[in-house]
Amino acid sequence: MKAYINYKRLKPLTFVTGLLLTFIPNLGQAQKILISVDMEGLAGVVTEQQLGPSGFEYQRFRQFMTDEANAAIDGALAAGATEIVVADAHGNGQNLLLEKLPEDIMVIRSWPRRFGMVAGIDDTFDGVMLIGYHSSTTNKEGVRAHTFSSARLTDVQLNDISVSEGMWAAVVTGHFDVPIILVTGDDIAIKEVKDFVGDVETVMVKEAMGFHSAKTMTPAAGAKAIRAASEKAVRRIRDFKPYKMPGPINLDVSYKHYRPTEALDYLSIVDRIDSHTIRFTGDDMVAVADFFVFLLEYTSYLEP
């Protein structure tokens, strides 16, 4: 039975708003969503055997990664999202099975790219979802805990705060006034982001038992939970607030080895604050993020 609205008793502006809401149920809800998908935080992932082309389970877990991405997409669409961009944010950036994704989305692949794991972000987005994320390199807990490079880095700080990849994403997207609305991964990873940004929808697909062990949902159960949380997040998207870090912003990057910091110290824009750590100061997070992409991606051996 349809509700009866006495439009004659409504003021003109209220009348127009009521009329629009009657016939356009999703007016005022999210329209454009960025979904960044990593791999270490997927249901079932515990070791390198699931994470790269040389691992015996990698091809199966590419499918599971795609399933979790599709679950987030499906939930967002069910809640009224009309445009979705998916960033493949793990390893070589070429993990998601493109043919298994919906035809009406766009996918960001490979590196280097501006803003890294949340490439594509700008102020036209309404919210960002972080799927399959993991905890930071300074956290003694969490499955496959690292920050951007387990081989090279021991800490990444913004204004003296050690950050995870999820926390970093929140600062980048917050620069554009776009909030993180959903984060999924193990219990340690989602706690880091939630403690940092405040209100955010979460899905704990596994409980960390060590760096290489976890009590985990099955991939199907994880995807089901992510779909429900994605829909819920988009339906209440106006509740979430972007994380704002005013400039100037100090970026401190600590390396496992001496030579990177020694070489970077030749740059006038870099300070070497101890034997393993350099500091760059940017006016805002865009400047910091651009410099960090350079740190991660540049080598004189690049070809072609």
Secondary structure, 3 states (H helix, E strand, C coil): CCCCCCHHHCCHHHHHHHHHHHHCCCCCCCCEEEEEECCCCCCCCCCHHHCCCCCCCHHHHHHHHHHHHHHHHHHHHHCCCCEEEEEECCCCCCCCCHHHCCCCCEEECCCCCCCHHHCCCCCCCCEEEEEEECCCCCCCCCCCCCCCCCCCEEEEEECCEECCHHHHHHHHHHHCCCCEEEEEEEHHHHHHHHHHHCCCEEEEEEEEEECCEEEECCHHHHHHHHHHHHHHHHHCHHHCCCCCCCCCEEEEEEECCHHHHHHHCCCCCEEEEECCEEEEEECCHHHHHHHHHHHHHCCCCCCC
